């Protein structure tokens, strides 16, 4: 199995400008998607810079297909944890995200896109539904 556009080796990615390190990854409850979060190279604000990625898993080939990715706030923000809600509709993201340390996204399974629905400043280094 391989990540489409992302190769991971002991937590370090080989895809400059996207994720420097994957700090958290979690399967959706139905096993179809993987959410990955981490940090980006220092000072990298390129249009390709992202610190949260959503992959759909092709069970036949074992490939991970990137379906959505976001840069949360700025290139200095780190995503320390990602966690799907039990129903797989929402994704909680925690970390050093500038002013909001926990951000909740809704994941649309039809468009395969995340949309921000809530945030809070709570020192989010871990999340738990």
Secondary structure, DSSP 8 states (H G I E B T S, - for coil): --BTTB-EETTEESSTTT-SEEEEEEE-TTSSEEEEEEE--TT---TT--SEEEEEE-TTT--EEEEEEE--S-TT-EEEEEEE-TTSSEEEEEEE-TT-SEEEEEEETTTTEEEEEEEE-S--S----
